Amino acid sequence: MNVNERKECLSRVSIFSRCKGGDLKALAKSCQEMSFTAGDIICKQGEKGSALFIITVGKAEVLEEQRDGEAVRLAELDELSVVGELSVIDGEVRSATVRATDDTTCLVLTTWDLMATIRDRPLIALDILRIVVTRYRSLADKFRQL
């Protein structure tokens, strides 16, 4: 995937959907592609996160490991799903495990590349923050309804 294809892909991902063309291109230049086979772990619960992953081909599942060792399936992810963004932003450990269920290709954006791009283009941080806040508000609304 070339830089323009990565830029187009990023523009369709929720967390980057508000970013402008030049900002998307800067992010696209920092992304690498990584392939996983079905059953591979993309990121592991409890580990420190150093990258976010955007599924471009394939599918994955989100698993939460319980205290008794059992894994509960929380979600299925498909193309353009982003995982690991919270750990990249806040530096905390991964809250769940993500495992490829098909052969899967991801765009990978490391913490240091994201932060370097944000230092050069600080409006990216505001664009990402707006999406994260919108997600938080939606989740808080759902929680209140329970």
C-alpha beads as a LAMMPS data file, in Angstrom:
LAMMPS data file: protein, C-alpha beads

146 atoms
145 bonds

1 atom types
1 bond types

-500.0 500.0 xlo xhi
-500.0 500.0 ylo yhi
-500.0 500.0 zlo zhi

Masses

1 110.0

Atoms # bond

1 1 1 0.000 0.000 0.000
2 1 1 1.507 3.347 -0.993
3 1 1 1.263 6.608 0.980
4 1 1 -1.822 7.838 -0.907
5 1 1 -3.625 4.533 -0.307
6 1 1 -2.700 4.671 3.385
7 1 1 -3.936 8.289 3.528
8 1 1 -7.268 7.268 1.969
9 1 1 -7.580 4.400 4.427
10 1 1 -6.852 6.673 7.411
11 1 1 -9.475 9.164 6.235
12 1 1 -12.126 6.445 6.630
13 1 1 -11.046 5.447 10.158
14 1 1 -13.146 7.056 12.879
15 1 1 -10.297 8.311 15.059
16 1 1 -8.669 10.140 12.111
17 1 1 -11.834 11.109 10.226
18 1 1 -11.619 14.803 11.221
19 1 1 -7.969 15.192 10.182
20 1 1 -7.181 17.337 7.160
21 1 1 -5.368 16.190 4.014
22 1 1 -1.838 17.277 4.939
23 1 1 -2.195 15.863 8.445
24 1 1 -3.460 12.558 7.067
25 1 1 -0.547 12.390 4.654
26 1 1 1.914 12.965 7.510
27 1 1 0.278 10.162 9.491
28 1 1 0.205 7.897 6.429
29 1 1 3.955 8.340 5.960
30 1 1 4.485 7.099 9.524
31 1 1 2.356 3.965 9.138
32 1 1 3.799 0.548 8.381
33 1 1 1.968 -2.569 7.225
34 1 1 1.980 -5.734 9.288
35 1 1 0.426 -9.098 8.469
36 1 1 -1.023 -11.658 10.865
37 1 1 -2.283 -15.173 10.213
38 1 1 -5.505 -16.463 11.721
39 1 1 -4.920 -17.104 15.432
40 1 1 -2.073 -14.604 15.818
41 1 1 -2.275 -12.133 18.696
42 1 1 -2.268 -8.547 17.450
43 1 1 -2.065 -7.045 20.941
44 1 1 -2.247 -8.641 24.394
45 1 1 -4.227 -7.627 27.464
46 1 1 -2.006 -6.351 30.256
47 1 1 0.957 -5.499 28.037
48 1 1 2.157 -1.951 27.525
49 1 1 0.881 -0.600 24.241
50 1 1 3.367 0.922 21.841
51 1 1 1.284 1.015 18.665
52 1 1 -2.234 1.228 17.332
53 1 1 -3.487 -1.073 14.601
54 1 1 -5.957 -0.400 11.794
55 1 1 -7.346 -3.501 10.118
56 1 1 -7.179 -3.074 6.350
57 1 1 -7.829 -6.696 5.360
58 1 1 -9.314 -9.503 7.426
59 1 1 -11.035 -9.796 10.789
60 1 1 -10.128 -10.013 14.456
61 1 1 -11.806 -10.547 17.805
62 1 1 -11.502 -8.687 21.085
63 1 1 -11.074 -10.946 24.099
64 1 1 -11.057 -10.070 27.776
65 1 1 -9.261 -12.513 30.009
66 1 1 -11.097 -13.151 33.271
67 1 1 -9.494 -13.870 36.644
68 1 1 -10.302 -17.574 36.258
69 1 1 -8.276 -17.697 33.027
70 1 1 -11.280 -17.880 30.715
71 1 1 -11.441 -15.436 27.804
72 1 1 -14.712 -13.666 27.045
73 1 1 -15.281 -12.492 23.491
74 1 1 -16.290 -8.827 23.587
75 1 1 -16.425 -7.907 19.927
76 1 1 -15.627 -8.843 16.357
77 1 1 -13.619 -6.369 14.312
78 1 1 -13.531 -5.980 10.570
79 1 1 -11.888 -3.694 8.038
80 1 1 -11.188 -0.119 9.174
81 1 1 -11.499 -1.046 12.839
82 1 1 -8.837 0.562 14.992
83 1 1 -7.421 -1.120 18.094
84 1 1 -4.898 -0.068 20.665
85 1 1 -5.505 3.663 20.373
86 1 1 -6.207 4.131 24.073
87 1 1 -2.859 2.650 25.140
88 1 1 -1.045 4.747 22.566
89 1 1 -2.707 7.909 23.845
90 1 1 -2.586 7.330 27.622
91 1 1 0.432 5.025 27.938
92 1 1 -1.490 2.464 30.015
93 1 1 -1.526 -1.295 29.478
94 1 1 -3.843 -2.959 26.984
95 1 1 -7.353 -3.534 28.355
96 1 1 -8.045 -6.525 26.103
97 1 1 -6.420 -9.011 23.754
98 1 1 -7.027 -8.753 20.018
99 1 1 -6.589 -11.929 17.973
100 1 1 -6.779 -12.285 14.196
101 1 1 -9.606 -14.618 13.178
102 1 1 -8.670 -14.516 9.464
103 1 1 -5.426 -13.699 7.737
104 1 1 -5.272 -10.004 8.559
105 1 1 -3.264 -6.998 7.440
106 1 1 -3.011 -3.871 9.570
107 1 1 -1.601 -0.411 9.277
108 1 1 0.543 0.106 12.366
109 1 1 1.247 3.499 13.906
110 1 1 3.698 3.481 16.788
111 1 1 3.400 5.761 19.789
112 1 1 6.650 7.556 18.993
113 1 1 5.671 8.126 15.339
114 1 1 2.234 9.407 16.359
115 1 1 3.714 11.731 18.985
116 1 1 6.385 13.010 16.582
117 1 1 3.710 13.746 13.980
118 1 1 1.563 15.509 16.578
119 1 1 4.553 17.646 17.636
120 1 1 4.947 18.749 14.005
121 1 1 1.190 19.050 13.413
122 1 1 -0.556 19.743 16.759
123 1 1 -4.036 20.102 15.232
124 1 1 -4.036 16.307 14.772
125 1 1 -4.273 15.983 18.559
126 1 1 -7.380 18.172 18.637
127 1 1 -8.989 16.185 15.840
128 1 1 -8.306 12.899 17.649
129 1 1 -9.449 14.346 20.976
130 1 1 -12.802 15.366 19.496
131 1 1 -13.455 11.789 18.349
132 1 1 -12.350 10.291 21.691
133 1 1 -14.603 12.709 23.600
134 1 1 -17.538 11.872 21.327
135 1 1 -16.978 8.159 22.004
136 1 1 -16.755 8.815 25.743
137 1 1 -19.991 10.815 25.775
138 1 1 -21.780 8.081 23.840
139 1 1 -20.550 5.426 26.244
140 1 1 -21.505 7.561 29.255
141 1 1 -25.003 8.033 27.820
142 1 1 -25.405 4.272 27.353
143 1 1 -24.175 3.656 30.883
144 1 1 -26.685 6.150 32.317
145 1 1 -29.497 4.387 30.482
146 1 1 -28.676 1.147 32.290

Bonds

1 1 1 2
2 1 2 3
3 1 3 4
4 1 4 5
5 1 5 6
6 1 6 7
7 1 7 8
8 1 8 9
9 1 9 10
10 1 10 11
11 1 11 12
12 1 12 13
13 1 13 14
14 1 14 15
15 1 15 16
16 1 16 17
17 1 17 18
18 1 18 19
19 1 19 20
20 1 20 21
21 1 21 22
22 1 22 23
23 1 23 24
24 1 24 25
25 1 25 26
26 1 26 27
27 1 27 28
28 1 28 29
29 1 29 30
30 1 30 31
31 1 31 32
32 1 32 33
33 1 33 34
34 1 34 35
35 1 35 36
36 1 36 37
37 1 37 38
38 1 38 39
39 1 39 40
40 1 40 41
41 1 41 42
42 1 42 43
43 1 43 44
44 1 44 45
45 1 45 46
46 1 46 47
47 1 47 48
48 1 48 49
49 1 49 50
50 1 50 51
51 1 51 52
52 1 52 53
53 1 53 54
54 1 54 55
55 1 55 56
56 1 56 57
57 1 57 58
58 1 58 59
59 1 59 60
60 1 60 61
61 1 61 62
62 1 62 63
63 1 63 64
64 1 64 65
65 1 65 66
66 1 66 67
67 1 67 68
68 1 68 69
69 1 69 70
70 1 70 71
71 1 71 72
72 1 72 73
73 1 73 74
74 1 74 75
75 1 75 76
76 1 76 77
77 1 77 78
78 1 78 79
79 1 79 80
80 1 80 81
81 1 81 82
82 1 82 83
83 1 83 84
84 1 84 85
85 1 85 86
86 1 86 87
87 1 87 88
88 1 88 89
89 1 89 90
90 1 90 91
91 1 91 92
92 1 92 93
93 1 93 94
94 1 94 95
95 1 95 96
96 1 96 97
97 1 97 98
98 1 98 99
99 1 99 100
100 1 100 101
101 1 101 102
102 1 102 103
103 1 103 104
104 1 104 105
105 1 105 106
106 1 106 107
107 1 107 108
108 1 108 109
109 1 109 110
110 1 110 111
111 1 111 112
112 1 112 113
113 1 113 114
114 1 114 115
115 1 115 116
116 1 116 117
117 1 117 118
118 1 118 119
119 1 119 120
120 1 120 121
121 1 121 122
122 1 122 123
123 1 123 124
124 1 124 125
125 1 125 126
126 1 126 127
127 1 127 128
128 1 128 129
129 1 129 130
130 1 130 131
131 1 131 132
132 1 132 133
133 1 133 134
134 1 134 135
135 1 135 136
136 1 136 137
137 1 137 138
138 1 138 139
139 1 139 140
140 1 140 141
141 1 141 142
142 1 142 143
143 1 143 144
144 1 144 145
145 1 145 146
